[in-house]
Amino acid sequence: MNLNGASIRQMNCEWAKGRGINQLPNARSAHARKIRRDGNQSNTGARFEFQKASGAAKLLPVQIEIINTGSELLLGRVLNTHQQWLCRQLSDLGYIVTRQTAVSDTGDAIEMAVREALSRADLIITTGGLGPTSDDRTRDMIAQLLGVELIRNNDVLARIADFFASRKRPMPESTKIQAMVPLGSTVLMNANGTAPGLVIEVPAQKFRVSKTILIMLPGPPRELRPMFTMQIVPLLKERLPLENGFVCRTLKTTGLGESRVEELIASHLKHLTEGGLELGYCARVGEVDVRFVARGGRAQQNVAEAESIARRLIGDHVFGADDDQLEDALVRLLTERRQTLALAESCTGGFITNRVTNVSGASAVLWGGGVTYANDAKMKWLGVSQTTLETHGAVSEETARAMAEGARAVSGVDYAISVTGIAGPTGGSEEKPVGTVFIGIAEARGSRVYRFVNRFDRETFKYVTSQQALEILRRALLKNS
């Protein structure tokens, strides 16, 4: 049957975020920015008072820029995850990035990007270009730009030697270049690789009236992320403390479009937004995020009030908050109810099972999942009859129902979900166009089948279908609670 219920009606059309090394000088020196703690002055967290020659002061928001180096980013060969991850980490702390740039590995491109950033930014973070190969130029180009020499840091050299020795591998001569660091920089030891991170405080008047903190981080995420969390975050809190409270909260919703979510809550939050609460929406495939941001002494209370109002108005369409995924909500609900799940997938190729098993604790609720792609697999593993397949086809309400019921029968679980569809771009017909998918659910009360048409590329089709299947199961769990 078609899914036409009011609670999930919009899903089909709206499925659519050492040596020669010193410590960082105190940021409260004569030329440093002075932290101003008047909460009424800020709308971006940290603000600084720049001293002018005339003695007059001008209050401006802190400027933070990220420069990602790597020609592979511009060629589209590698996804730039640093931009999203660093911006998220910084915003969670209350620091808002004002500019993000990606440049190639060429020396001129790196020098130009850093030079421009130094003319306006209070904090600059570069990623990549600190390794031992010929295209790792960030360290050299920044040292040249700042007019400082590179010197060998024996502590870094010893760390590199230990890295290779612990893995019983010979140390290539080229890796020693990573021990050459700009004179006057602070070294951040790399616990997960060989290239150290570097922090340089660029003095006032060199490129701009105030100082700039320049941070260089290694490129590999497994090295960059722990270094940022363990070493950069404490440094930021010490050198660039926020002047007042900052709270950011995101509600995760599904089954409604972005405009409908805004229609439901915006007018009811007007008294808070007029008082400074920032309200934002972010539509993603199958979901809409609602973001609340507040600053000042009442930040926590204002966000809590906004969240309470939004949850009441949006209702069961809210499935989580912040980093929650729909699969997290499903595993949590099943765990609370001590119920179990089996999955029978065809067109999604095990993607739903993959999402569920990404959640810690899934083993307590997931009996198993099978990719019954071929008709023979549907018959042998799930008991779908040959007559059903020949009469109605593999992509049909009848087959989806038989798959779900078969999965539940063979596993003995509380809930079984099945999916069968046409991912395309070939294989469709007038009756069943490309994108057609049937999702079945079997439980103690019986079985139901829902039909969607998801006209997307194959990868997006699989994600959207998995989202729909998980939401159907979540709705069933809420209804049965």
PyMOL commands that set and color helices and strands:
alter all, ss='L'
color gray80, all
select helices_A, chain A and resi 11-14+39-41+71-74+81-93+107-118+138-146+154-166+173-179+221-239+258-273+299-317+326-337+351-357+362-364+375-382+386-392+397-411+458-479
alter helices_A, ss='H'
color red, helices_A
select strands_A, chain A and resi 34-35+47-51+57-61+64-69+99-103+123-127+150-152+180-182+186-188+197-202+212-217+246-253+278-284+287-295+318-321+341-345+366-371+415-421+436-443+446-453
alter strands_A, ss='S'
color yellow, strands_A
deselect
rebuild
show_as cartoon
